[in-house]
């Protein structure tokens, strides 16, 4: 559909299936951001126990906030052509804002709190504000306007929280983030602006699935970075070599479990095909669990190398086994339809729970070996259960 001038309107441009180079550049900032978040998790494991829960809560808050930025930008580039100059400017502006947020993470609950919240609000309000103005002559303007309204409300809590310190800041920022998560879950409804079932009327799910795949690979690299860095400085030993091999097995198992999915054998509307994921409106929350689980696993493996002497710490057990559990839960709910979810993934959860209790009496490296064994078993069982032909085994 063309305007009288012969050019496509803003909301009618064709989105390419593959991610653009600029979107890949955008993800580079998240390599740094994920490393900062992993550093916070590692710090949480080494601080005084009476502050562990509050520190962990802050880390989760930052992780979800950074995730909201990434997921909404991935959605924007899957609705509006990311090759447009104005969309590219929006991505670059968000990229710089994300870099500032990542730099302020260590002191966001301290002296850099105001910088963090102001930058976050500018990023989250600025994007839907521009889209609303750009679409003002088209019927689709209500879609970003609803997102703008929700972020306008949450922005008040972010900014007021920045003026407080300690518990007050944490409470207000938690409320602000809860508003945004709730808005996303409900498809951003707002009085007089309406709502659609999936939040947006047109999304290129092929493009969005590719973005999910790429971000998962970035998160997966965190396991290599954390474990490799922990092993490289002191050098090889028998225990470190075992953990390094276990980390490699875990990376391969995560990769295999994530990218393998069962085909339905039927034509599908508004979903992906081939080797891509069949993402839905709820897939964003599933990927949140997947990436969070990968980061926890990466930190846990690094801590096993740095603290090899028994007995193993209970908090480390929670992290190193909780990470794979989050990954399996997220992967279990990532795709639709539900009847095609893999039984092997659900069997892996109780196995992780039992193993976590057992390794409390074993040396720390046994936890890495146990996780690697269970995940490898899930990957193999997944392949054996659904080995029904090329349709169910897309190119990996």
Number of C-alpha atoms within 10 A of each C-alpha: 9 10 8 7 7 8 11 13 15 18 17 16 17 15 20 16 16 13 21 16 10 14 20 13 13 21 17 15 17 21 15 15 22 20 18 19 23 25 16 20 22 19 14 21 20 12 11 8 12 8 10 15 11 14 19 16 14 19 21 16 17 22 20 18 20 19 19 20 18 20 19 17 21 21 18 22 26 26 22 21 20 25 18 13 10 15 20 16 12 18 22 16 16 23 23 15 22 24 18 17 24 22 16 20 21 17 12 19 21 15 13 16 24 20 16 24 24 16 20 23 19 14 21 24 20 17 22 22 18 17 24 21 13 17 18 13 11 14 9 19 18 20 23 23 22 24 25 22 20 22 27 17 14 24 24 16 22 27 23 16 25 25 12 17 13 10 12 14 21 20 13 20 26 20 16 23 21 16 18 22 18 12 20 21 16 15 20 27 20 15 8 8 14 13 18 12 11 16 21 18 11 14 20 19 25 24 22 29 26 20 24 19 15 16 20 20 14 16 21 22 15 22 25 18 15 23 26 18 14 19 20 10 8 11 10 12 10 8 16 23 15 16 26 24 14 23 25 15 19 26 23 17 20 25 16 19 23 20 17 20 27 22 20 13 8 6 7 10 8 13 19 20 16 14 18 21 25 22 22 19 18 15 20 22 19 23 25 19 24 27 24 26 24 28 28 27 34 29 28 30 28 26 22 26 25 14 15 14 12 12 13 20 14 13 14 24 21 16 23 27 23 22 24 28 28 23 27 27 19 23 23 22 19 26 20 19 13 10 7 14 18 21 14 21 22 15 15 22 21 12 16 21 14 10 17 20 12 13 20 18 12 13 16 25 25 21 27 27 19 19 26 24 16 20 28 21 17 26 22 15 18 21 20 11 11 17 13 12 9 10 15 18 18 16 11 8
